[in-house]
């Protein structure tokens, strides 16, 4: 379960960063604008960071309990 959260966090961060950069380079073609890609990228990046922080804190607490 912990590895699944770790990889989910990593994937969310990578996809979020890619979408943020795509927001600068993609022209509005009528359906997706740069601001939409940027907003989704920011949400994914934040979600990934929160998942990663949660997994890290849980790991540290378990490590302290077992020592």
N, C-alpha and C positions, 0 to 999 in steps of 0.2 A: 504494500500500500504506500509506503514511504517513497519507494522508487517511482511509483506511478505519479505521485504528486510532484516529485522532483522533475520528471520529464515533462509533465503538463506545464509546470512553471517555465521550464526552458523553452518549450514550444511556443507558449503564449508570448514570452518576451521576444523571441526571434521574429515571430509573425508580426507582432506589434511594431517592432523597429523597422521591418521591411515595409509595412503599410505606411508608417510615418514618412519614410523616404520616398515611397511611391506617390504620396500626396504632393510632393514637390515637382514631380516629373510628368505626371499623367495630366493630359489636357482634359478639360470637361467635355465629354462627348455626348452629353445630354442626360446621362443617367447617374454616373458616379462623379462627384466633384472631389477636388483635392481636400477640401475641408472634411468631407465624409470619411475619406481614407485616413486622414490625420486623426480624426476623432476616434475611429475604430482602433487605429494603431495605439493611441494613448490608452484606451480602455484595456486592450489586450496586454500592453506593457504593465499597466498598473495591476491587472489581475494576476499576471505572472509573478510580479514582485510580491504580492500578498500571499500567493500560494507558496512561494519560496521562503518567505519570512516565517510563515506558519510552520512549514516543515522543519526549518532550522531551529526554531524555538522548541518544538516538540522533541527534536533530536537532543538538544542540549539538556532539556529537563530529564529525559530518560537516562542520559549519560550521568547526570548528577545523582539521580536516584540509585542507580546501580553501583556507584562508587562509594 
